[in-house]
Amino acid sequence: MRRIGASLLALVLVACSSGDGNSTTSTSSPATTTTAGPAPTTTTGPTTSTPEQTIPPLQGLSYQKVADLRFPVQVVARPGSMLAFIVLKGGVIRALDLGTGTIADEPVLDISDRVRDSGEQGLLAMALHPTDDARLFLHYSGRDGRTVVSEFRFVAPDAADPDGERVIFEHAQPAPNHNGGMIEFTPDGRLLLGLGDGGASNDRFGNGQNPDTLLGGLVELDVDGDTAPRLYAMGLRNPWRFWIDEGLIYIADVGQNQYEEVSVAPLQPGHNFGWPVWEGLHCFQGRGCDEEGFVMPVHEVSHGDAGTCSITGGVVYRGEHLYELDGHFFFSDYCGSYLRSFRYDDGQAVDVTDWTDQVGRVNGVVGFGLDGIGQMYVAATDALYRVVGIRDD
């Protein structure tokens, strides 16, 4: 058996030391980590071969440690780029060179001086502008706990100007939890922001079904400032991560005490995902429930399942490295730290698969990501891992 971590490129990423203390040198792999095998033989000139013809069949998955890092939450890259960006909750973005397998000593951007890094708050997400390579956007918790979404600009491919911040959205938070996290661009260039219900518990502030607040839903932002922020979807408790794929949005919404959920819906405004009327597929706290008018989850995980406590989405895989898993939505859990996936087909979650016995468990999965050549990453509280394929020789 062999592990293929970068398909035809057979890239092997290794950890390197960090100048700001956010990573440590690693020269050995943990028990659940394997390195890629030798590069497959390739030929020059045009080819019409497909992955099915050039790569042995997939036997399973494994984690390959990229680096020891202090609370990475996301990996972001432009399609085709050999440079990936690692978002660290403390307020720093680091650059990962896929060609050399190294993380640069100097950060791409350091805004730790303006970020509250405590509990669920911190630098939570990054998005790259879909048409302008110079623009990047960050979602972070300000020093006073407010939600901030700001634009910064690259001054080099691996450096952005911390002094050129342009704040495009701010919102006060009544509590330090359920602040959401994810930002991602829609195909038409609008930026979606996930915001939780304001925190505490049991929708204490009554935001989940309140159409007059931006809390408890997805917020649509016009990054050019032509239109005001608007509530794009509602009825969410804490959409820590969501993912847009082929006209659909996949939302992993953190539950209260019993159920975690993943909802899938057409990428369009106006959806109501049910919180606090529903927790997962179950009526919440005995309230009278009717499914009419709500988008119900396609998948739920009980808190009695594998130590589940707080769901972590997730990406839909579309790369060539694990081509057999095309269309699978991968997700995990902060406490359970499993790795699972499913395909969405005709309104249902199908091919539900648990990969945990193969990859093992890591410490507190908090995020996912894809690099520019389609490789998938899992971010844990103390390290970043790449998901690689196990294939026969």
N, C-alpha and C positions, 0 to 999 in steps of 0.2 A: 504494500500500500504506500501511496505517497500523498503528501499534502501540497496542493497547488494554491498558493496565495495570491498570485497575480496573473494567472492564466498564461497567455503567450509571452508576457514580459517576465514572468517569474521573478518579481521584485521581492526582496527580502528586507523588510524594515526592521531596524534595530533602534533601541533607545539611545539617546545621547544626553549629556549633561546640559542643564539650563542655567543661564546666568542669573535668573531671578528666583531660583529655588523651587520652581514649579515642576521640575522633572529631575530624575536621578539617572545616572548611568546604569544600564542593565546589560550584562554580558551573557546571562544565562536565561533560559526560559523556565516558567513554572511547569508543573506537571501536566497541566492541560494545554500547554502551548507547544506548537511544533513549527518548524521553519519549512519554507517551501523547498521542494526538490529542485534538481537541476533544470535549467531552462530546456523546454522541448526543442528538438531540432527544427529549424525553420529554413525556408528557402527564399531567395530574393525573387523579385518580379511579381507580377499580378497573380492572384490566386482566387479561386471561387469556392474554396473549402469553407465549410461551416463549422461552428464549435462542435457539433455532434460528430463531425468527421475527424477532428484534430485533437480532441481531448478525451481521455478515457472516461467511462461512465462514473457519475458521482456515487460514492459509497456512504458519505456522511459529511459532517461539518466539524471544524475544530477552531479554537481560538488561537491566534498568534499575537503575543504581546508586542505592541508597538513601543510603548514607553510607560514608565511609572510617572504619573502626573497627579497633581493635586486638583481633584474634582473637575475633570473635563466633562462637558455636557453636550457637545455637538462637534461634528466634523462637516465642513462646508467646502465646496470646490466648484469651479466652473467646468462644464462638460469638456473633456479633452485635455484639461490642464494637468500638468505634472506637479502642481503646487496645491496643497490642501491646507485649510485653516482649521486649527483646533481651538475651540472656545472653552476657556476656563472660567468657572463660576466666580473666581476671585476678581475678575476684571481684566484679564489678559488674553490676547489672541496670539497663538504661536503658529509658525509656518512649518509644514511637513513637506520636505522635498521627496517625491516618490522615486526620483532617479537615483538619489544617493541613500535614501532611507534615513535621513537625519532630520532632526528638529533644530531649527536655527537658534543660536544662543540669544540673539536680540529679538524681542517680541515684535510682532507686526503692529500691535497697538496695545497700550497699557492705559486703562482708565480706572485703575483700582482706587485712585484718589477720590473718585466720585461715585463709587459703587458701595452699597451696603451688602456685604457678604455675610449673611447670617441666616441659618435655617433654610427656608425655601427661597430666600431672596439672594440676589447677586446678579452677575452678568448671565442672562438666561438664554439668549439666542442671537444668531447672526443671519443676515440674508444679503446676498449679492444682487445688485441691480441687474435685471435680465438683459438690458441692452447697452448699458454704460459701464464699462469695466472699471471706471474710476470711483464708482459709488458703492458704499457698503452701509448697512443699517444694523443697529444693535438694539436689543431690548434689555434693559437693566433696571435694577432697583436703585433709586437715588438714595443719598445719605439719610433723607427723612422718610424713606420707605415708599415714596411714590413710584408709580410705573413710569418709565421714560423710554421712548423710542426716538433714536437720533440717527442722523446721517453723518458719516465721516467720509473722507476721500483718501484714496491711495495716492501716495507720492512716488511709489515704486511698486513693482509687483508684490513685494513682500514687506511693505511698510505703509502705514497710514498715519495721517496727521492728527494727533490727539487734541490739538488746539483749534482745529477747524470744525468742531462739533456744531451741527444744526439740529436743534430739538424740533421734532415734528409732531410729537404727541406726549402729553403728560396726563396722569390721572391719579388722584389720591387713593390710597388703600386704607380701608378701615381696620385691617389686621395684617400681620406679617406673613400669613399663609394664604394659599389659594390665589396667588398672584398670576397664575397662568405661566406662560413661558415662550412658546413658539412664535416665530414670525416667518412667513413664507410668501413669496410673490405668486399671484394668480397669473394665468397665461395672458390676461389683458393688462398686466402691469400694476395691479393694485396690490398693496401689502396687507395681508391678513395677520392680525394679532390675536392670540388666545389669552383671554382674561378669566380668572376664576370668579366665584360668587362673592368675593370680599373677605372670605376667611372665617375664622372661628369654626363652628360646626352647625350642622342641621339647617343650613341657609339662614343663619341668625339674622342677617340684614335684609332678608326678603328680596334678594336681587335675581334669583334664578328665573322667576316668571314675571319680572318687571321690565316691560319694553321701554321704559323711560330712563334706564341706566345702561351704560356700556359694560358693566360688570356682569359676570355670569354668561359670557358669550364670546363670539368672534367679532372683532372690530375691523372694519375695512378702512384703510388709511390711503389717502392720495398723497404720495410722497412728493409731488410737485406743488401741493397746496392749493389746487384749484377747487376742491370740494372739502367739506368738513368731514371729520370722522363719523361713521355711522355704524349702528348695530347690524351686523351681517347675519348673525344667527344667535339664538339664545337657548336657555335651558341647560347650561353646562356648569358643572360643579368646579372642576379645575382641569381645563384642557392643557395639561403640561406639554403635550406634544401632539401635533397633527401632521398630516402629509397629503400633498396634492398629487394625484396621478391620473392621467388620461380622463379628465373631466369629472373625477370623483375626489371627495375629501374624506380621509380616514382620520377619525378623532379618537384618541385614547383618553378617556375622561376618568379621573380619579374618583373612586366611590367614597361613601361615608364609612360604614362599619362592616358591610357584608359583601358587597359586589363591586368589582371593577368592570369597565365596559369599553368596547370598541364599537363605534358607529361609523357607517359608511353612507354617504349621501351624494347626490349630484352637486357639483360645485356651482351653487347658485344661492342668492340671499333668501332669507325668510324662514329657514328651518328652525324648529323648536325641538331640542333634544331631551326635554322632559324633566330635568332636575328642577325642583325637588319633588315633583309628583311621582317620579320614578327613580329608583336606584337600580341600575341595570335593567333587567326585565321584571322587576318586582316593585309592587306598590310600596312607597316609602312611608314608614311609620303609621300604617293603617289608614292613610288618607284614601278617600274614594278615587279610584283610578280608572281612566278611560284612555285607550291608545289613540283615539281620534285626535288628529292635529299634531301628533308627536312623531319624530323619527326615532324608532326603537332600535336598540343596539343589535348588531348582527352576531356579537360574541360577548360573553361575560365570563368572568373568573371569580369564583367564590373565595372568600378569605380563608376558607378551610382547605384550599388547594395549594399545596407546596409552599406554605408560608406567605402567601400573597397578602400585600397590604396597600400597595400604591402602584398602579399600572404605569409602565413606561413605554410609550410608542417612540418611534417606530418608523420604518421606511418600507415602501414597496420596492422590491428588488427588480431591476431591469438590466443588470449587467450580463456580460458574456462569461465571466469567471465561474458563475454558478447558474449557467443558462437553464438548467432543468427547473430552477426555482423562479423562473420569470413570472412576475405578477404576484408573488407571495408577499404579504404584509408581515413583517417581523416585529415582535414586541417582547417586552420583558416586564419585570417588576422590581421595585426598589428593595423589598425584603426577600422575595422569592428568588430573584436573580436567575430565573430560568430563561431559556431562549425558545420561543415558540413562533409559529407562523401559520397563516391560512391564506387561501385565495378567495377573493370575492367574486361570486358568480351568480347572476340572476337573483340578486337580493339576499344571498346566503353566504355564510362563511363555510367554505369547503376545503378539503385536504388539510384539515387542522393537524399540525405536526408539532411534537415536542422534541426538541433537539438537545435537551439538557444533559442527558446521559452521555452524549458524545462530546459536547463542548465543556462540560463541568460548570460549576457555579463560581462567580466572581463576587467581589465586594460591592453590593449596592449598585445595580444598573440604573443609570439616570439619563442616558441618551443614546442616540444612534447617529449615523451619518453615512454619506457616500463620498468617495473621492472622484476626481475627474475621469478616471478610467473604469468606474463602475464597481469598485470594491466597497464592501460594507464594513462598517465599524460599530463597535459597542463601547460606550463610555461608562466606566464604573467610577466609584468615588476616589479610587487611588491609582487607576491605570486606564490606558486606552488599548483596545484589542481590535484586530482585524479578524473577520470571519472568513475562513479559508475552506476550500473543498478537500475532502479525502477521496482520492481516486486510485484505482488499480494501476500498476505499472503497465 
